[in-house]
Structure formats: C-alpha cells, structure tokens
C-alpha cells in the first residue's frame, strides 16, 4: 500500500482479470475474512448469489449510516 495514485488503465485491467479469473473456494460469493472500507468493517459473509451478497453488504452500509447519525435532519 502506498499513497501513490495508480495509473487507471493498468489498474482497470488487473481488476477485470481478477473478476474474470477469480474462483471461489466454495462456489459462493464472499470472502473468508472481514475487510475494511474506511471505518466500516465489511464482514463479507458467504452468500449463494451475487445479488444476496451485494444486498447484505449495502444494507450494512445503510445500517452503519443510521448508527452514526449521518441522516439526522438539518436543524
């Protein structure tokens, strides 16, 4: 990890390769360990479909937003 900003074309190519060649060890979507997106921990719980995995991840983001009060109405 560095503070450098990567070149967009090589980064995009590597990301595309990762998604095309990646193989799940159990045929499911997820990851065996939590990761972090800033202060938000991503549990990456295994799901049997990409849609379920994505929906659960997105719901955690909404729940976290509720927890920290980002959606409080303006006074």
N, C-alpha and C positions, 0 to 999 in steps of 0.2 A: 504494500500500500504506500502510495506517495501522494504528495499534494499536486502532482502534475495532472493536467487535463489531457486525457488520451486523444489521439487522432481518431476522428469519428468513423472513417471507413474501415480501418483495421479492427476497431472495437466492434463495429456492427457485424463484420464478417465473423469474428470469433464468437459473438453471441448467437448468430444464426447457426454456426457449426455446432455449438453446444446444444441448442434446441433440436437440431436435426439428428445428431449422433448420440445424444444422451439416452441412457437406458435405465429405467427404474429397476432396482433390485427385487421388487415385489410386484411389479406391474401396476402399482398405484401412483397417485400424484402426491407429492410432498417431499419431505426431507427428514432424515433421521435425527437431526439436532436443530434446536432453535437458532435463528439468526436475528439480527437487529437491523431495523431501519430507523436510524437515529435513536431516539429514546424508546421507541416502540419495539418490544420483543415480538418476533414472529415465531409462534410455536411450530408452524409447518406440519401440522398433524396430517397423517396419511388419509387420503380420500380416494374413493373408487372412480371419480371422474374429475376432469379438469374444472368443470363448472362448479362442482361442490367445493373443491379446494379453493378456488378463487372467491366464491361467495363467502365461505367461512373466514378467509383472510380479510376480505373487505369489511365484513361485519365486525371483526376485531378492531379495525381502524375506526369505525363509527362508534363502537363501544368506548374505545380509548378517548376519542374526542369528547364524548359525553362525560367521562370520568374527570377529565382535566378542565372541563367547563369552557371549551372553545366556542360553544354555540350559545353562550349567555346573551340574552337580548341587550342591545345598547341602552344605556340609561340616559 
